[in-house]
């Protein structure tokens, strides 16, 4: 990211964080390995799963990869929901360059994450709902 692309406002930084989670962390290496390679490298701790993976058909590996993907999305959602609770009830806050950062435009970090995963567009008004 160049200096011109860096966010300048707290609301822009928040949107960038959520969008980065959507684009960079929503797909895991394991789901790709299960489908493309049919298993894990022999130097990986996950190699113990290879006999199971080798017994699966291509269609079953595709389904397993979808399950791994769904679990990854769920885990990210759950972490963001916990952080939202800490912001809403626990007195935790985020700042950007020393300025308070509003989070949860749609009601929580987790809701913004899932919304953006599903193609939701950021509203023109940056204030969180209910503000």
N, C-alpha and C positions, 0 to 999 in steps of 0.2 A: 504494500500500500504506500503510495507516495504522499507527500505532505499535502498536496491538493485534495487527495481522496480521504484524508483523515477527518473524522467528525469534528465539528467545531462547537456543537452544543450538546448538553447532557442528553437531550431527547434523541439526537442523532446517534450518539454513542450507544444508547440503550438499543435502538433499532439495529445498529450494526452488530451488537453482541447477539441478539436473538437471531438475526439472519445468518450470522456465522455459525451458530449452533445448528440451524436448519441445514445449511449447505455443507458444513465440514464434519459434523459429528454424528449426523443421522445415519450414516452408512458405515458399517464396521468391516474390518478386514476379515473377520471370521466368516461372515456371510458370503463374501466374495470367494474365499478359499474353498468353502464347502461346494460351491457351484463350479467355479472355474478349474480348480485343482483336484477336486474330489477328496480333499483331506489336507492335513497339516504337514509341514516339513518335519523330517525325522529329528531335527534339533529342537523342535518346539515342545513345550510342556503339554500342549494339546494333542500331541501325536497319539496319546492313549485312546483318543476317539476315532482314530483311523480305521480300525477293524469294523466298528459300527458303520462309519460312513461308506466304507467299501461294500458293505452288504446292501446299501440302498441303491435304488434305481435313480436315474437322472431326475425323474419327476419327483421322487421322494426327497432328493437333495435340494431341489428347487423349493419344495414346501418347507423343509427344515430351514433353508436360508430365509424364507419369508417369516418364519417363526422367530429366528434370531434377530431379524430386522425389527419386528414388532416389539420384541423384548427390549431392544436397545432404545427405541423411541419411548417406551414405557419408563425405562430407567431414567432417561433424561428428563421426561415429564415429572417424575416423582421427585427428583432432586430440585427442579425448579419450583415445584409446589411447596416443598419444605422451605426453600429460600423465601418464597412469597409469604409463608406463615411468619418467618422471622422478621420480614419487613413490616407486615401488617400488625403482628401481635407482640413481637419480641424486641422492638425498638432498634432493629438493624436498619442501616441505610447504605445506599451506594452513592458515590460521588464521582464526578468527572471534572478533572482540573480544579478541584476544590469546591465545585458547585453541586448541590444536591441533585440527584438523578431520580426522576419519577420512574417507577417501574410498574408494569402491569396495566398497559393501556386498555386491554380487554378484561381486566380484573385480576391479573396475576401473570407472572413470568411464564408459568406453565401454559396458561391459556393463549398468550401471545405466541409461544413456541408452536403449539398444536395448530393454531389458526394459520400461522405462516407456512407450516408444513402442508396445509390444505389449501393454499392459494389465497388466503385472506390478504387484503391490501391494507397497508398502514393508513389510518385516517389522516386527513389534512391537519386537523386539530390534534396537537400532541398531548393534551391533558388526558389522564386516566379517566375511564368511565366512573361516574359517581362523584367526580371532583367539582 
